[in-house]
Amino acid sequence: MSERAGFLVAGQLRCVTCAVSYPPLLYRSFKTAAVVGTVLVTINLGPSIIAGELPYSALWKVPLNYLVPFCVATWGALGNARSNPS
């Protein structure tokens, strides 16, 4: 690990798998996804949901509205924790 780039998470150099599975990082990403995903669902599908006419074709969009902010938050945290070899 000392020869390769890693991620400095909680003061320890970690591999990508260890960094991504670090519970506080996941918790923060889940919280971000919950807030931003709910806002996106409200913006994109709110009128349909309120009218009770949510089309079946829109059901795949709901998980994506949560998945995208989760991935962005995780990617941003990993990018910020990136440690380059000296």
N, C-alpha and C positions, 0 to 999 in steps of 0.2 A: 504494500500500500504506500510505502514511503516514496517509491519511484513514480507513482501515478497521481493524477489529480484526484481529489476526493471532495467531500463536503464537510465543512466544519460545523457540526451541529452539537450544541450544548458543550462546547469546548473540546469535543473529540472529533478526530478525523474519521469519517465514515465512508463506506462504499455507497453507491447509489441505492442499492436495495435496503441497506440499513438506514440510510437517511430518509427514504420515502416511507419506511415503516415505523419511524420514530413517532410514538403516540402524541406528544404535544404538537408536532407539525401536522399530523393528520387531524387532530381536534380543531386546530385553527383553520385548516382548509375546509373542514366540514361546516364550521360556523359561518365562514365566508360564503360557501355554496348555499347554505340554508337561507341566508339573508338575500344575497344577490339573485339566487334562483327563484325565490318567491316574488321578488320584484319583477323579474323577467316574465314569469308565468302570468302575473297580474297584468303587465303591459301587453303581452302578446295574446293571451287567451282570456283575459278578464271578462270582456263583454260576452263571449261565448259561454263561459262558465256561469255568469250571472243569469243569462237567458236560458240556461239549462239545455243548450244546444251544442255541446262540445262534440264536434265531429270525430268519428273514430280515427280518421287520418291524422288528427292533431295529438293523439295519445303518445306517439313516439317523440313529440317535441317537448313534453313535460320533463322526462328524465334528462334530456339534453340541456334544458335550461338550468339544471342543477349540476350536471357533469362538467360543463364548460367552465363555470367559475371555480369548481373544485380543482380542475386541472391547471387553470391559470394561477390560482393561489399557491398550489404545490410547486409549480414550475418557478414562480417568482421567489418562493422561499428557498428553493434549491439553487437558483441563480445567485441569490444573495449570499448563500453559504458556500459557494464554489471556492475551492482552494486549489490554486495552481502550484505545480511543483517548482521548487526553486532552482 
